[in-house]
Amino acid sequence: MFKVGVIGPHSSVESILHLGKEYESTMKFLAFPYHDFQETERIVLEHDHAVDVWLFSGQISYKIAKNTLQAEDRLVYIHHTESGIYKSLLHMGYYQHEFLSEVSIDEITTSHLEQALQQIDIAPQNIYVKTFDEKSSTQELIDFHIDLFRSGKTKGALTCFEAVALALTKSGVPTYRISSTDMEIQQALRILAEKTLTFFYKDTQIGVQMVEIVHFDKIREKAKSSYQLEFFEIKIKETLLRYCEKLDGSLLEKGNGQYIIFSSRGAIEREIKVLLDTVSQLSEKMDHTISVGVGYGVTVHSAEINAQRALQLSKEKAEHGIVTIREDGTIIQSSGAEDELSFSYRFDDEELIQKLKKIKVSVKNYHKVTALIKKMNWKDFTVKDLASHLYWDERNARRFIRSLCEEDLAEYIGEESTFSRGRPGKRYRLK
């Protein structure tokens, strides 16, 4: 059973737990209500070890957790639609007999509110909007509403936050909460249920990790005796066994500096940072490069084949770090690192494949470049950009781009402005 941590103000958490009873057979909900959304960081840091996935009542607490945990795939938040705004407007119209006149509103974006009002064809009169983000404070929002009310500019307030609503009501400001509807919560719970199925699928997939000490034969040559070499290998095994223990995996020594670790995909992905630290430890101890290939598959055989391919890619260039190949053909270079890059070597666009064959460009390299451009959000780039991020030789990168331009897959768009001496770099864009 998956443990779901629910974060939000008390009333929202209660609503989520009530509607979540439908999923109690597969998910256990743990309540973590807060008074102020800034408490989110403390909550996730203290309790992340106890939950499998987090569910947030709103986008702000989700963003705070995302920045804190760096684990977006384990986070789900309730998407607020126009329904919440309409509900608060109906409450205001009923209790105050006025509909969106002289009112202050706090919202995450003005576009969300504008879109909602356009759909009901209402032109607001004397409306004051305060946008907020994860850096905003509750007091800042309270002061915004109170200042407008006391100066006579507004007759009431709409707020997204329970703490703000309570403070405003206490101060005598007629306040109506923009809160999630049951439909919005149920949609988030359905997404959450699908995500837990994904986690289950990952946990049932086989994960194979191949670790190889590059040029192990040189270590053997330098060893003064067979005993020294054996002690050296025992230290390596001890380090790898400590890592295996965290994965609940098994270690197989193949000899000549090669080791295989069997576990599940879910365990490996959860402990990828530990693998990075383990590889770093081994490299420092031996003063040698460590290559690691990780493969996933529905069978041990398919996972092992992917791990062998990944290991070969890792050995080609030390900069690739830990390389992972998933069952769908996706390649991940520098797995777990900040410069992680994901792309695929499989492709079904026959026309593009023929063009790449004609100019002798591999599908893998083409996907690698498109993945980098997407990740870096480049509108255009230089040869130097590609070479530095992909660890390519500039001459090869230039040849690659020229080849793409020949088949109209890329285009030259001008030169970069530069204040230094030398020729300015040419800028390109993929088509």
N, C-alpha and C positions, 0 to 999 in steps of 0.2 A: 504494500500500500504506500502511495506517495504522500509525503508530508508537504502541505501547502501553507506557507506563512502568509497571513492576510494583514496588510498594513493600511491604515487609514484612520479617520476620526471615529469615535465610538459608534455613532449612529450608522455610518457606512459599513463598518466591520460587522455590526449586528445584522444588517440587511444581507450582506454577502454570506454570512454563516447560515442564515435562515434559508436562502435560496440554494445554498450549496448542499443541503441535506440530500438532494437528489443524487449526488455523486459520492455519498459516504461509503459506498462499497469499494471504491477504487482510490479515493483521496481522503486524507485526514486533514482537516483544517485547524490551524493553530492561530489564535487571535493575538495580534500585536497592535492594539489601538494606541493612537498618540493624541496629545492635546495640540501640539504644534507640528507642522509638516517637517520642520528642520530636525525633529527627533529621528527621522528616517535613517540617517547615517549611523547613529548609535545603535539602533535596533538591528539593522542588517549585519553590522560588524559583530555584535554580541551573539546573534542567533543564527547566522548563516549556516553554521555546522549542523544545525538541528533540522533544517528543512531541505527539501529537494528542489522546490520552486517557490517563487514569491509572487503574490497577487496584490496589486496596488489599487486603491480606490480612485486614484487620479494620476495624471501624467507627471505632475511636479515631483511627487515622492518617487515615482518610477525613475525619473531622470537623475535624482539624487543617488538612488541605489545603483543605477547603471554606472555613474561616475565613481562610485565607491567600490563596487565589487568587480567591475570590468567583466561581467558575465551576462550579456544581454539575452542569451538563449534560455536563461532560467528565470526571466522576468516577464510578467504579463501585467498590463494595466487596463482598467475599464475606460474605453473610448467614450467620451461624452459627445452626444449628438445634440441636435436642436431640441430634442424632447425635454431635456433638463431645463433649458431656458424657458420653453413654453410653459412648463409646470410652474415655475416660479412666477411667471407673468400672470398666470391664471389666479394664483394665490393672492398676488398683489391686487389684481382687479377686483377680486371678490371681497377682500377685507378693507380695501381703501376706496373702492368705487372709482378708481382712476387707472388708466391703462398706459403704462410707460410714459408718464409725464413727470418731469422734474425728478429724475431718479439717478443714482450713482450705481455703477456696476463694475465689479472686478472680473476680468476674464484673461485667459492665457494668451489670446490673440484677438484683435478687433475684427479680423476677417470672419471668425467663427460667429460672432454676434451679428455682424452685418448680413451674413448669409442667412441666418435664422430669420431676421426681420424681413428680408427681401421676399422670403417664401410666403410670409403671411401678409405681404403688401402693406406694411405699416411704416410710416415715416416718424421716427421718434422725435419728441419735443423736449428740449432742455435735458439731454442725456449726457452724463459724464462717465467716461470709461477709463479705468486704470488697468493696464496690462501688468502681468507679473511673470517671474520665472523662478528657478530654483534658488536664486540668490536673494529673492525678496524676503521681507520679514512680515510676520503677522501684524506687528504694531504699525508698520508702514501702511498696510491696507486699512486698518482700523482708523488711523488718523485721516486718511483720504476721505472716507465716508463721513466721519464725524465733522470734519471741517466744513464740508459742503452742506451738511444738514444744519449745523449751527449758524452758518452764514445765510440761511434761508434760500439757498439755491436748489435744494432737493427736499422732497417730502418722504423719501424712503430709499432703501438700498437693496441691491441684489448681490449676493456674495457666494463664491464657490467654497468657502471655508467655514467649517463648524465653529472653530474658535473665534473667528471674526464675527460670525452671526451672533454668538453668545455675548460677546463684548459689546456689540452695537445695541442689542436688545436691552442689555443692562444699562446702557447710556441713554435709553429712551428713543433710539432711532428705529422706526418701523423697518424690519429687515426680513427678507425672504431668501431662502437658501436655494442655490442652483445645485441640485444633487442628482445622483445617478437614478435613472428609472429602473424598474425591475427588468425591463427588456434589455437595457444596456448591460446590467449585471449578468443576466443569463447568457448573453452573447459572449461575454468575457469568460464565463465558466465553460462554455463549449470550446472556446479556443484553448483554454487551460487543459481540458480533457484530451484534446488532440495532441497537445504538447507532451503530456504525460505518456501518451501512447508512443510518441517519438522517442522519449527517454527509454521506455521499455524495449523498443526495437533496437536502440543503441546498445542497451545492456545485454541483449541476447545475441548480438553480432560478435563474431570472433575477432580478436585483435592480436596481431603478431608484431613484435618489435625485434628487429635484428640490429644488434650492436656490434660494431667491428672496430678494433684498434688498428688504424692504418699503419702499414709498414711494421707489423709485429715482428717480422723476421729480423729487423734491425735491433729490436729489444732483446731478442734471443741471442744474437751475436755478441751484444755488449755484456750479457750476463756472465759473471765470473764463475758461476757453477750452476748445476741443475737445481740445487736447493734454492739458490737466490731467485731463479726463475719461478720455481713453485711458490715461494713465499709471495712473490710479486703477483702471481695469478690468484692466490688466495685472497689478497687484498682487493683485487678487482671483483671477485665473486662476492666478497662480503658487502661491498658497496652496492652491487646490483641486487643482492638478496634483500637488503634493507628497502630498496625501491620496490621489489616484488612483493614484499610483505604489505606495503600500502595498497597494492593493486589486488591482493589476494590472488596473485598469479604464480606461474611456475617458471623456473629458469633451467635452460638446457645449454650446456657448454659444448660447443662444436670443436674447439681446439683452434690453435693458431690465431688467438685473439678474437675469436668470433663467438657470440652468445645470442641465444634466442629466448625471448620472454613471451609466454602465452597468457592472455588475459581476455577481458571483454572490452569492446569499444568504449562503453560508458565509463568504465574504470580508468582507462587510459586517458580519455579526454578530461576527466575530472582532475587527474593528477599530472597533466602535461607540464605544469610548472616544476613539479618535483623531478620529472624526467630531465628537464633543462638543467636543474641544479645538479643532478647526478652526473650528467655528461660533463658539465663544467668541472666537477670534482675530479672525475677520472682524468680529464685532460691536464689539469694542474698537477696531479700526482705523478703522471707518467711523462709529462712534457711531450705528448703526442696527440695528433688529431684523432678524434672519435667520430665515426660516421654512424648515423642511426637512420634506419628505414622502418616506418610503421605502415602496416597494411591491415585493412578491414575487409571482411567477407562473411558470407552466410555459412561458409564451410572453412575448416582449417586450411584446406588446400588452396582455396581462392585467396584467403587472407595472407598465406605464406607467399604466394606468387606476387601479390601486390607489395608485400614487405621487401621482397628481393628487388623488385623494380625501384622501389623507393630508396633502398640502400644504395643502389647503383647511382641514382641521381645525387644522393648525398655525397658519395665518394668523388663524383666528377668535379665538384667545387666545394671547398670548405665553407664558403659563404652561404651555401644552401641550408646549413644547419640540419635540424631534424626534418626529414621529408616524409610526408604522409600521403598514401594513396587510398582513397575510399573505394567502396564497392561499385560506385557509379562512374569511376574513372577520374574523379576530381583529384588533382595533385595540389598539395599544400606545401610550399617551401617555407623554411624557417618556422615550423609549427610552434605555436605558443609564444613566439617572440613578437616584438613590436612591428617588425617589418614582414610579418607573415603575409604570404601571397598565395591566393587560391585560383586555380585555373583547371581546365579539362584538356585531356589529350584525345577525347572522343568528339566526333563531329559528324553531322548528317547533311550538311549543306554541300551537295555534290559539285555545284558550280564553283563555290569558293575553294573546295579541295583541289579541283582541276587547275585553278588559277595559281594556287600555292605550289602545286607540283611543277607547273610551267616555269616558275621563277626559283624553284628549288628552296622553298621556305617551308619548314616543318609546321604542321598544325599546332604542335605543342608550343613552339616559340611564338606563333601568331597569337594563340590564346594567352600566353604569358604576358605579352605586350598589352593586349586589350584589357586583361585583368588589372595590370598595373595602372593603366590610364584611368580606368574606372575607380580604382581604389584612391588614387591621388587626386581625382576630380580635375584632371587636366583638360582644358579646352584645346590646347595645342602643346607641343613639346619640341625639344631639340635632341639631336643625336647624343649629346652629353648627358641629358636627363635619363635617357634609356640606359646608356652605358653605366652610369653611376648607380642606378637603382637595381639593375639586373646583373651587375658585376660582369658586364660584357666589355670586350675590347672595343674602343671607339671605332676602329676600322671596320670591325664586324657589324657593329650597330649601324654605321653609315651604309654599308652594303645592304643590310637588311631593309632599311627604309627606302633606299633607291629601288630595290627590287619590288617593294610594295607599290611605289609610285609608277613603275613600268606597267603594272596590271591595273592601274587606277584604283588601288585599294587604300592609297594614302595620297596626300597632296601637299605640295610646298605652298606655304601661305605668306612668306615674308621672312625678314630677318629680325632678330631681337635687338632692342636698343641696348647699347653698352657704353659705359664711360671709361672703360679700360682700353689699353692698346690691343691691337690685334684685330683680326677679322671677326665681325659679329656672327653668332651662330644662326644657322638657318632653322626656321620653325616649320613644323609639319603638323598635319592633322589626319587622323584616320577617317576614311569615308564609311 
